[in-house]
Amino acid sequence: MKEKILEKATDMFLNFGFKSVTMDDIANEMGISKKTIYAHFENKTHLVDESTMTLFWKISAGIDDIIALKKNPIEELYEIKKFVMMHLKDEKSSPQYQLQKYYPKIYGTLRNKEYEVMFDCVVDNIKRGMDLGIYRDNLDIDFVSRIYYSGAFAIKDHKLFPATKFKASELEDHFLEYHLRGIVTPKGRSILNKIINSNQE
């Protein structure tokens, strides 16, 4: 039952936001009593904490699976982006913003974990791209990976990129293209253009 509650709660949090969804909403949606939820989670904060961490590890494992396929690094970044967007449901309810505002401690822990995982992935991606000659060989890997990481979070800032003006999926595409165009070689640019053109068809 605990797993079912976690699954349903995570789905509802992503669709409607961490603040908007109540324990009553989850109980009603599942056709169970609130008491059943409290038997597994002492309060809503505990449920939010477990659901964000479960989702984080699920996404991390999926990213590891994509990296294990050893695709070319440009294609790999697009595959990861597609996978993450699918699991975050296009972030239509701004769950990250609500998590930051109403559950800052959980948000801080999540950010630290995301940094550890994402930073290593980006460093590895850049190194392989340089070895393959599709990223420039004079890149400062530490600088580029940190800029990529900070940009990935900046586009989720609703003050900088209000949802009324920017669609989450389009922002991700623009950001990824912006990042890659700054580091690719002519060989890499050719691969990037093919991916962008095929995505627009």
C-alpha positions in Angstrom: 0.0 0.0 0.0 2.9 2.4 0.8 4.2 2.1 -2.8 0.7 2.7 -4.2 0.3 5.8 -2.1 3.7 7.1 -3.1 3.0 6.5 -6.8 -0.4 8.3 -6.6 0.9 11.2 -4.5 3.8 11.8 -6.8 1.6 11.8 -9.8 -0.8 14.3 -8.2 2.0 16.5 -6.9 3.5 16.8 -10.4 0.1 17.4 -12.0 -1.3 19.9 -9.5 1.6 21.1 -7.3 2.9 20.2 -3.9 1.0 22.9 -2.1 -2.3 22.4 -3.9 -2.7 18.6 -3.2 -3.9 17.8 0.2 -3.9 14.4 2.1 -7.7 14.4 1.6 -7.3 14.8 -2.1 -5.0 11.7 -2.2 -7.3 9.6 0.0 -10.3 10.5 -2.1 -8.5 9.8 -5.4 -7.4 6.4 -4.1 -10.7 5.5 -2.4 -9.0 5.0 0.9 -9.2 6.7 4.3 -6.7 9.4 5.4 -5.9 7.2 8.3 -4.4 4.6 5.9 -2.1 7.3 4.5 -1.0 8.3 8.0 -0.2 4.7 8.8 2.6 4.9 6.3 3.5 8.7 6.4 3.4 10.6 9.6 2.5 13.9 7.8 2.4 15.6 4.4 6.0 16.8 4.7 7.1 13.2 5.1 5.1 12.2 2.1 6.5 15.0 0.0 10.0 14.1 1.0 9.6 10.5 0.1 7.9 11.2 -3.2 10.5 13.7 -4.4 13.4 11.3 -3.4 11.7 8.3 -5.0 11.2 10.2 -8.2 14.8 11.5 -8.1 16.2 8.0 -7.8 13.9 6.7 -10.5 15.0 9.5 -12.9 18.7 9.0 -11.9 18.5 5.3 -12.7 16.9 6.1 -16.1 19.6 8.6 -16.9 22.2 5.9 -16.0 20.5 3.5 -18.4 20.7 6.1 -21.2 24.4 6.8 -20.6 25.1 3.1 -20.6 23.9 2.9 -24.2 27.0 5.0 -25.2 25.3 7.0 -27.8 27.1 10.0 -29.2 27.1 12.7 -26.5 24.8 15.2 -28.4 22.2 12.5 -29.0 22.6 11.4 -25.4 21.7 14.9 -24.0 18.5 15.0 -26.1 17.5 11.5 -24.9 18.0 12.5 -21.3 16.0 15.7 -21.8 13.1 13.7 -23.3 13.2 11.1 -20.5 13.3 13.7 -17.7 10.5 15.8 -19.3 8.3 12.7 -19.6 8.7 11.9 -15.9 8.2 15.4 -14.8 5.0 15.7 -16.9 6.3 18.9 -18.6 6.1 20.5 -15.2 2.8 22.1 -16.0 2.0 22.8 -12.3 5.4 24.3 -11.5 6.1 21.6 -8.9 9.7 22.8 -8.5 8.6 26.3 -7.7 6.1 25.1 -5.1 8.6 22.7 -3.6 11.1 25.6 -3.2 8.5 27.9 -1.7 6.7 25.6 0.7 9.3 22.9 1.4 12.6 24.7 1.3 14.5 22.1 3.3 13.4 19.2 1.0 14.2 21.4 -2.0 17.7 22.1 -0.7 18.4 18.4 -0.2 17.1 17.6 -3.6 19.2 20.3 -5.3 22.4 18.9 -3.6 21.6 15.4 -4.8 20.8 16.7 -8.3 24.1 18.6 -8.4 26.1 15.5 -7.5 24.4 13.3 -10.2 24.1 15.9 -12.9 27.5 17.4 -12.6 29.2 14.0 -13.1 27.0 13.2 -16.1 27.8 16.6 -17.7 31.6 16.2 -17.1 31.5 12.7 -18.6 29.4 13.9 -21.6 31.8 16.8 -22.3 34.9 14.6 -22.1 33.5 12.0 -24.5 32.4 14.7 -26.9 35.9 16.1 -27.0 37.4 12.7 -27.5 35.1 12.1 -30.4 35.9 15.5 -32.0 32.3 16.7 -31.8 33.0 19.2 -29.0 35.9 21.7 -29.2 39.2 20.5 -27.7 40.0 23.7 -25.9 37.0 23.7 -23.6 37.4 24.3 -19.9 35.4 21.3 -18.7 34.9 22.5 -15.1 33.6 25.9 -16.3 31.3 24.5 -19.1 29.8 21.9 -16.8 29.0 24.5 -14.1 27.5 26.9 -16.6 25.3 24.1 -17.9 24.2 23.1 -14.4 23.4 26.7 -13.4 21.5 27.3 -16.7 19.5 24.2 -16.3 18.1 25.5 -13.0 17.9 29.1 -14.1 15.3 28.2 -16.8 13.1 26.8 -14.0 13.1 30.2 -12.2 9.6 31.6 -12.8 10.7 35.1 -12.1 13.2 34.9 -15.0 11.1 32.7 -17.2 7.3 33.1 -16.3 5.1 30.2 -17.4 2.8 32.7 -19.1 5.6 33.5 -21.6 7.6 30.3 -21.8 6.6 26.7 -22.3 8.7 24.3 -20.2 9.4 22.0 -23.1 10.4 24.8 -25.4 12.7 26.3 -22.8 14.5 23.0 -22.4 15.0 22.8 -26.2 16.2 26.3 -26.5 18.6 25.9 -23.5 20.0 22.6 -24.8 20.6 24.1 -28.3 22.2 27.2 -26.7 24.6 25.0 -24.7 25.6 22.8 -27.6 26.1 25.5 -30.2 28.6 27.1 -27.9 30.8 23.9 -27.6 30.4 21.9 -30.8 32.9 21.6 -33.7 31.7 21.7 -37.3 31.4 17.9 -37.1 29.2 18.2 -34.0 27.2 21.0 -35.5 26.2 18.7 -38.3 24.9 16.1 -35.8 23.1 18.8 -33.8 21.4 20.2 -36.9 20.1 16.8 -37.9 18.6 16.1 -34.5 17.0 19.6 -34.4 15.6 19.1 -37.9 14.2 15.6 -37.1 12.6 16.9 -33.9 10.8 19.6 -35.9 9.3 17.2 -38.5 
